Amino acid sequence: MTDSANDDRNPLFRYEDPIFRDESLLRISHLPDRDRIVGRDDQLQRVAEALNPAIFGSEPNHIVIFGKTGSGKTLISRAVTQMVQEGAQRESIDVAYILVDCGEFSTETAAVRRIAAGLNEPEQTNIDIPHRGIGTGTYSSHCKSLHT
């Protein structure tokens, strides 16, 4: 950039960000390498044990993860489900998962709709998941039909 272009900049603002070397590491979607997840071995193991049957095409155990904000719930969930998908792929098993943060939804129906929409592939199932107008039971039945 030329000096004349810099002259047009407002002197109240900084135009470089020296604080972050790689700001993408701060995104919620960022998943660190497994060896960078420190101090969570017990949690990783317990979630892995619950989901392990999926690697071999069996239904995994249901699991509810709860805890304080910032305690690593999403990190553990995403890391283990990624490992499950990789393990299942090696066994030629298709595994899909939907991560649902129930704090994002005001109703059970909205959360179940998110699951159904996330699992649905309309071009394969010929099912459109409506945004409104049906109850939780209908969404649940759509989820079950997508799972089989």
N, C-alpha and C positions, 0 to 999 in steps of 0.2 A: 504494500500500500504506500502511496506517495505521501510526502509531508503535507502537501496541500489538502489531501483527503483527511489527514489527521487533524488539521486545523479546524475542520468543520465539526469536530466532535465536541460534545458537551464536557467541559472540564470537571463536572461534578461526578461523572461516572468513570469507572475503570473499565477498560475494554479488553482486559485479559483476566483469566481466572487462575491465579497461581496457587490456589488452595488445593485443588484436586488434580492429581495426575491422571486419574481415569474415573471420571464421574459416573460411568456406566456401572461401576461396582456398587453404587449406592441405590440402584434401581431395585424395586421389589422383585422384579422378574429375574434378577441376577442370582444364579445358583453357583456358589463356589465349588471348587473341586472337593471331592470327598476328604482328602487329607487336610483340607483347610477348615473342616468342621471340627472344632476343638471342644472337648468337655461334654460331649453329647453322646458318648458311646452307648450308655444304658438306654437312652431314649431311641437311638437308631436301632438297637438290637430289638427292643420291644415292638416297635412298629414293623420292623422287618419280619419278625416271627408271626405277627398277625397277617401280613400280606404274602408270606412265603408260598402258600398253596397256589396263588395265582400264577406263579412261574410255571407250574405244571398243569395248568388248565383247570384247576379246582377253584371253587369259590373261596375267596379269602375270608378271614374272620372280620367281623365288623369292629371298627375301632373309633372311639371318640377321643379327640385330643383337646385338652383344655388347659388353660394356664394364663398367667398374667401377660399383658402386652409386652412384646419384645423378648419373650422367654425362649423363642426358637421353634414354636409350633409349626409355622409355615415352612421354615427351613428344613426341619426334620421330615415333614410330610413330602415336600417336593424332592428332597434328596433320595428318600427311600423309594418313592414311586418311580423315580427315574431309574434306580437300580433294578427294581422289579421289571420294568419294561425291557431293560437291556437283558436281564436274565431270561425273561420269557421269549424274547426274540431269538436268543440262542437255542431255545427249545422249540422253535417254530410255533409259538403260541402268541396269539394276538391279545394284548392287554391294553385296555383304555382306562384312563382315570380322569376324574374331574375333581379339582380342588375347590371346595366350597367354603368360603368364609361367611358363616351365618350372620356375622355382624353387618354384612353388606345388604342383607335382605330383611324386610320388615315382616314378612309372613313365611310360613312353611311352604305355601304354594309357590312363592317366588323362588325359594331355594330349590325345590324339587323341579321347577321349570328350568332352572339353570342346569341342573343335572341332565334332564331329558334333552335339552337343546345341545348341550355339550357332547353327548354321546351320539346324537342323531346325525346321520349322513343322508339328507333328504334324497339325493340322487340314487342311493341304494335302497332306502327303506320306503320311499314314496310317502313319508309321513312328514307333515309340516307341524311343528310345535307352535301352537298359537300363543301370543303374548298375553291374552286376557280371555276371560269368559268360561273357563273350565276349572273344576276343582282339583284339589291335590290328588285325589284318587285316580282321576283320569291321567294326570301327569305321571303318577306312579306306574300305571298300567303301560303307558308309553315307554317308560324306562325299562320295565320288565321285558317288553317285546323287543327293545333294542339290545338288551343284554343276551338274549338267546340266539 
